[in-house]
């Protein structure tokens, strides 16, 4: 049975004979109305169906972007108050609160890499073309997770119910990745052109402003400067191995990126 989160009436009965709800869907858009329709109203309707069906366990996927522009350096869950600024961030935080009220385990990953990523690597590619250097000398530390490792964690949570909700957990790989290492791995995989220059942050911003493109300064900062959260707890509690790390996994998804970033 299928349903459309933007059409709550279509969700009627979707949770029948269901033991676990894994809610991964969201809308990322510049339109507040479009984001609210899916991330708030659709989530509310889906959770109501789960409640009617007596679903005992809910895993809800959110995002570390709910913390806002940062920079953030090694923060624990809600060590800083969430302060999203984009329509997607604002409405996903509202969806989190609905899920917590329903007893869910809420996961906040940082950047998600791997097959299906149509935002992170394409954004890095555009920004590298506009600012052809190591940004702030590549010093920014980022919370990153490979989609396959995140999927294993979600399946583990759905199967064991440990930890129980309501609770929020960061869900990136426990070891943050430097922007320099991330860009080097993408360059080695043939997904980015190489660069040799090291530019300080103000020089990077100046070049970004001079060269037009779709990525904003806020988005540039999210990808180039410190944005990492402490994430070791959820892997420890569940006993789910965090895997070798997202940079090691990049080789597994390089062919997907080459096809889909070229098509985009």
PyMOL commands that set and color helices and strands:
alter all, ss='L'
color gray80, all
select helices_A, chain A and resi 8-11+32-53+64-67+87-101+120-130+136-138+147-160+179-188+201-210+217-224+232-238+246-263
alter helices_A, ss='H'
color red, helices_A
select strands_A, chain A and resi 20-23+57-61+72-75+105-108+111-113+134-135+141-142+144-146+167-170+177-178+198-199+227-229
alter strands_A, ss='S'
color yellow, strands_A
deselect
rebuild
show_as cartoon
